[in-house]
Amino acid sequence: MGYTIDKVMTGAFDEVEAKVREALSEAGFGVLTEINVSATMKAKLDKDMPRYKILGACNPKLAYEAIGVAPRIGAMLPCNVVLREVEDGIEVSAVDPVASMLAVENDDLIEVASQVRQMLADVVAKL
Protein backbone atom coordinates (compact mmCIF):
# COMPACT_ATOMS: atom_id res chain seq x y z
CA MET A 1 0.00 0.00 0.00
CA GLY A 2 1.31 3.44 -0.90
CA TYR A 3 1.24 6.17 1.67
CA THR A 4 0.51 9.18 -0.54
CA ILE A 5 -1.93 10.28 -3.23
CA ASP A 6 0.14 11.96 -5.95
CA LYS A 7 -0.12 14.10 -9.05
CA VAL A 8 2.52 15.98 -11.04
CA MET A 9 1.43 19.39 -12.27
CA THR A 10 2.95 21.86 -14.68
CA GLY A 11 3.32 25.54 -13.98
CA ALA A 12 5.15 27.73 -11.53
CA PHE A 13 5.48 26.48 -7.95
CA ASP A 14 3.54 29.41 -6.48
CA GLU A 15 0.71 28.96 -8.98
CA VAL A 16 0.44 25.24 -8.18
CA GLU A 17 0.48 26.02 -4.46
CA ALA A 18 -2.37 28.52 -4.91
CA LYS A 19 -4.42 25.89 -6.79
CA VAL A 20 -3.76 23.32 -4.07
CA ARG A 21 -4.79 25.73 -1.32
CA GLU A 22 -7.96 26.65 -3.22
CA ALA A 23 -8.88 23.00 -3.85
CA LEU A 24 -8.28 22.14 -0.19
CA SER A 25 -10.44 25.05 0.93
CA GLU A 26 -13.25 24.08 -1.43
CA ALA A 27 -13.16 20.56 0.09
CA GLY A 28 -13.47 21.91 3.64
CA PHE A 29 -9.80 21.81 4.63
CA GLY A 30 -7.89 24.68 6.17
CA VAL A 31 -4.11 24.96 6.09
CA LEU A 32 -3.02 25.13 9.74
CA THR A 33 0.72 24.84 9.25
CA GLU A 34 3.23 25.53 6.52
CA ILE A 35 6.84 24.38 6.45
CA ASN A 36 9.16 25.68 3.75
CA VAL A 37 11.58 22.76 3.88
CA SER A 38 13.98 24.07 1.23
CA ALA A 39 14.32 27.44 3.00
CA THR A 40 14.82 25.71 6.35
CA MET A 41 17.56 23.46 4.97
CA LYS A 42 19.31 26.49 3.50
CA ALA A 43 19.06 28.44 6.77
CA LYS A 44 20.02 25.58 9.11
CA LEU A 45 22.44 23.53 7.01
CA ASP A 46 23.42 25.89 4.17
CA LYS A 47 22.18 23.21 1.75
CA ASP A 48 20.35 23.98 -1.47
CA MET A 49 17.54 21.76 -2.65
CA PRO A 50 14.61 22.03 -5.05
CA ARG A 51 11.57 23.85 -3.68
CA TYR A 52 9.77 21.71 -1.13
CA LYS A 53 6.87 22.82 1.03
CA ILE A 54 4.62 20.96 3.47
CA LEU A 55 1.08 22.21 4.04
CA GLY A 56 -0.65 20.86 7.15
CA ALA A 57 -4.29 20.56 6.10
CA CYS A 58 -7.17 19.94 8.49
CA ASN A 59 -10.88 19.32 8.08
CA PRO A 60 -12.15 20.41 11.51
CA LYS A 61 -15.27 18.23 11.51
CA LEU A 62 -13.39 15.05 10.69
CA ALA A 63 -10.46 15.93 12.97
CA TYR A 64 -12.97 16.32 15.81
CA GLU A 65 -14.47 12.92 14.99
CA ALA A 66 -11.02 11.30 14.88
CA ILE A 67 -10.03 12.79 18.23
CA GLY A 68 -13.34 11.59 19.66
CA VAL A 69 -12.63 7.96 18.75
CA ALA A 70 -8.87 8.04 19.43
CA PRO A 71 -7.87 10.97 21.68
CA ARG A 72 -4.09 10.61 21.07
CA ILE A 73 -4.56 10.72 17.29
CA GLY A 74 -3.59 14.38 17.39
CA ALA A 75 0.01 13.15 17.22
CA MET A 76 -0.75 12.19 13.61
CA LEU A 77 -2.66 15.32 12.60
CA PRO A 78 -2.94 17.42 10.48
CA CYS A 79 -2.97 15.76 7.07
CA ASN A 80 0.19 16.80 5.27
CA VAL A 81 0.21 17.81 1.62
CA VAL A 82 3.68 18.12 0.07
CA LEU A 83 4.57 20.26 -2.93
CA ARG A 84 7.99 19.64 -4.41
CA GLU A 85 9.86 20.51 -7.55
CA VAL A 86 10.55 17.46 -9.71
CA GLU A 87 11.94 17.12 -13.22
CA ASP A 88 8.50 17.15 -14.88
CA GLY A 89 6.92 19.93 -12.80
CA ILE A 90 5.55 20.20 -9.30
CA GLU A 91 4.58 16.99 -7.54
CA VAL A 92 1.66 17.25 -5.14
CA SER A 93 1.51 14.42 -2.58
CA ALA A 94 -1.25 14.16 0.01
CA VAL A 95 -0.87 11.71 2.86
CA ASP A 96 -3.10 8.64 2.67
CA PRO A 97 -4.70 8.83 6.12
CA VAL A 98 -5.77 5.18 6.02
CA ALA A 99 -2.17 4.07 5.48
CA SER A 100 -0.91 6.33 8.26
CA MET A 101 -3.60 5.21 10.71
CA LEU A 102 -3.07 1.46 10.26
CA ALA A 103 -0.86 1.39 13.33
CA VAL A 104 -3.86 2.42 15.42
CA GLU A 105 -6.12 -0.57 15.92
CA ASN A 106 -9.46 1.21 15.90
CA ASP A 107 -12.11 0.44 13.27
CA ASP A 108 -13.98 3.70 13.99
CA LEU A 109 -10.81 5.65 13.27
CA ILE A 110 -10.25 3.79 9.99
CA GLU A 111 -13.79 4.76 8.99
CA VAL A 112 -13.03 8.46 9.56
CA ALA A 113 -9.64 8.09 7.84
CA SER A 114 -11.38 6.53 4.83
CA GLN A 115 -13.61 9.60 4.51
CA VAL A 116 -10.57 11.87 4.66
CA ARG A 117 -8.72 9.70 2.13
CA GLN A 118 -11.55 10.06 -0.37
CA MET A 119 -11.73 13.82 0.18
CA LEU A 120 -7.97 14.22 -0.34
CA ALA A 121 -8.04 11.94 -3.39
CA ASP A 122 -10.81 14.13 -4.83
CA VAL A 123 -8.74 17.26 -4.15
CA VAL A 124 -5.69 15.81 -5.91
CA ALA A 125 -7.78 14.54 -8.84
CA LYS A 126 -9.37 17.98 -9.24
CA LEU A 127 -6.00 19.74 -9.60
C-alpha positions in Angstrom: 0.0 0.0 0.0 1.3 3.4 -0.9 1.2 6.2 1.7 0.5 9.2 -0.5 -1.9 10.3 -3.2 0.1 12.0 -6.0 -0.1 14.1 -9.0 2.5 16.0 -11.0 1.4 19.4 -12.3 3.0 21.9 -14.7 3.3 25.5 -14.0 5.1 27.7 -11.5 5.5 26.5 -8.0 3.5 29.4 -6.5 0.7 29.0 -9.0 0.4 25.2 -8.2 0.5 26.0 -4.5 -2.4 28.5 -4.9 -4.4 25.9 -6.8 -3.8 23.3 -4.1 -4.8 25.7 -1.3 -8.0 26.7 -3.2 -8.9 23.0 -3.8 -8.3 22.1 -0.2 -10.4 25.0 0.9 -13.3 24.1 -1.4 -13.2 20.6 0.1 -13.5 21.9 3.6 -9.8 21.8 4.6 -7.9 24.7 6.2 -4.1 25.0 6.1 -3.0 25.1 9.7 0.7 24.8 9.2 3.2 25.5 6.5 6.8 24.4 6.4 9.2 25.7 3.8 11.6 22.8 3.9 14.0 24.1 1.2 14.3 27.4 3.0 14.8 25.7 6.3 17.6 23.5 5.0 19.3 26.5 3.5 19.1 28.4 6.8 20.0 25.6 9.1 22.4 23.5 7.0 23.4 25.9 4.2 22.2 23.2 1.8 20.4 24.0 -1.5 17.5 21.8 -2.7 14.6 22.0 -5.1 11.6 23.9 -3.7 9.8 21.7 -1.1 6.9 22.8 1.0 4.6 21.0 3.5 1.1 22.2 4.0 -0.6 20.9 7.2 -4.3 20.6 6.1 -7.2 19.9 8.5 -10.9 19.3 8.1 -12.1 20.4 11.5 -15.3 18.2 11.5 -13.4 15.0 10.7 -10.5 15.9 13.0 -13.0 16.3 15.8 -14.5 12.9 15.0 -11.0 11.3 14.9 -10.0 12.8 18.2 -13.3 11.6 19.7 -12.6 8.0 18.7 -8.9 8.0 19.4 -7.9 11.0 21.7 -4.1 10.6 21.1 -4.6 10.7 17.3 -3.6 14.4 17.4 0.0 13.2 17.2 -0.8 12.2 13.6 -2.7 15.3 12.6 -2.9 17.4 10.5 -3.0 15.8 7.1 0.2 16.8 5.3 0.2 17.8 1.6 3.7 18.1 0.1 4.6 20.3 -2.9 8.0 19.6 -4.4 9.9 20.5 -7.6 10.5 17.5 -9.7 11.9 17.1 -13.2 8.5 17.1 -14.9 6.9 19.9 -12.8 5.5 20.2 -9.3 4.6 17.0 -7.5 1.7 17.3 -5.1 1.5 14.4 -2.6 -1.3 14.2 0.0 -0.9 11.7 2.9 -3.1 8.6 2.7 -4.7 8.8 6.1 -5.8 5.2 6.0 -2.2 4.1 5.5 -0.9 6.3 8.3 -3.6 5.2 10.7 -3.1 1.5 10.3 -0.9 1.4 13.3 -3.9 2.4 15.4 -6.1 -0.6 15.9 -9.5 1.2 15.9 -12.1 0.4 13.3 -14.0 3.7 14.0 -10.8 5.6 13.3 -10.2 3.8 10.0 -13.8 4.8 9.0 -13.0 8.5 9.6 -9.6 8.1 7.8 -11.4 6.5 4.8 -13.6 9.6 4.5 -10.6 11.9 4.7 -8.7 9.7 2.1 -11.6 10.1 -0.4 -11.7 13.8 0.2 -8.0 14.2 -0.3 -8.0 11.9 -3.4 -10.8 14.1 -4.8 -8.7 17.3 -4.2 -5.7 15.8 -5.9 -7.8 14.5 -8.8 -9.4 18.0 -9.2 -6.0 19.7 -9.6 
